[in-house]
Amino acid sequence: MDTVAGHSHDEGEPMAEEIRAEMVANVWKVVATAGDSVSEGDTLVILESMKMEIPVVAESDGVVRELAVNEGDVVQDGDLIAVLE
């Protein structure tokens, strides 16, 4: 049984936060890299859709565990962009 990130964790173990695309877009720029410490509001990736730049930001302080996209990728609504812990 899979658990949704942030809804179940062991005491003392950091919660993983999955950041997912909210629309179909191109990955215009990857700002963060795996291992980076980020603060709430820091830009991780910049998406481009309909000639608009849309920053994807960290929703909490943490460390980037995984970046699942590269510049030039196309993401669909719900695709994984990054995992923070």
Secondary structure, 3 states (H helix, E strand, C coil): CCCCCCCCCCCCCCCCEEEECCCCEEEEEECCCCCCEECCCCEEEEEEECCEEEEEECCCCEEEEEECCCCCCEECCCCEEEEEC
